[in-house]
Amino acid sequence: MCRRATGSAFAVLCWVERQTVSWEAEAPALRRSSPLASRGFCPQCGTPLTLDYDGSSEIALHGGTFDEPNSLRPGYNYGAERRLDWVCAGTDLPNHVITERW
């Protein structure tokens, strides 16, 4: 799902509690990306901003959209079972397997 949504080999997602997120300007536009989730994007330029699973207390924000993304450190690989063979980033991190199928 992330590869198709971002056009990249993987997405760097920062999971935060939904109630801690506020938008300084316009809230993201949303599109339904699967039966399980919606994705938010900038309505002006189309930049992917969020991954939002139905019923979750957390929302994922795309790490590359932060003003200082270098200060963010990944804690685990999400969806590691779908890692492309040639991707070698974060291989030392714990893996969280996605059990849902869409």
N, C-alpha and C positions, 0 to 999 in steps of 0.2 A: 504494500500500500504506500509506504513512504517513498519508494523509488519513483513510482508513477506520479505521486503528488508533487515531488520536488524536482524530478528530472535528474536526480543524482544517484550515486551508488547507495547512499544512506542519508538519514537525517539526524542531526544532533538536536535532541529534544530535552528540554528542561521541564520536569514535572513539578508543578506547584499546586497548592490548594487553591481551588477556584476562587474562594472569597478573598484571596490576597491580591487578585489581579484587578487592576483598573487601567483604563485607557486615557491618555492625556488628550487625545483628539477623538476622531471618529472611531467607533468600534469596528472590528473587522467585519467584512462581508462574509457570509457563510455559504458553504455548499455541502451537500450530503455526499460523502465520499465512499460510503459503504453502508450496509444495513446496521453497522455498529457505531458509526462515528460521523462527525462533521468536521470540516476543516475551515479555518478562518484565514482570510487573506486581505491584504490592503486593497480597499476598493479603488484607490487611485492608480497604483502601479502593479498590483497583482502579486506582490511578494507573499509567499506562504508565511503565516504567522502562528497558527495554532492547530493542534489535533485535539479533538474533544470527543471522548467516548461517552455514549449515552449512560446516564446514571452514575457517573464517576464523580467523586468529590474533587478530583484533580483534573487539571488541564495541562497540556504540553505546549510549551512555547518554543519556537525554533531558536536555537542558541545563536545562530549567525545574525539574528536581528537585534541583539542587544548592543548597546553603545560600547560596552567593554567585554566582549565575549571571551577574551583571554583569561578573565578572572573566574570563569566558570570551569569546573573540573568534572568530567564525567565520572559517574559512580558505577555504572554497569552498562552492558549491552542489552538493548531491548529488541526482541525479535531476532536474536542471534542465529536461530536455525535457518534464517534466510540470507545469511551473510554470503556475499559473492566470494568465490574462491580467491580472487586476487586482492581483496581488501585486507589490509594488515593493521589498520588503526584500532587501538583499544583491545587487542587480543589478550592482554593481561588482566582485563576487567572481568568481574563475574558476569555470567550470562543470564538473562531473564527470557525464557521461552514464551512466545505467544501461543496460547492454547486455543484461542478463538479461530474459527475459519470463516472466511467470507467469500 
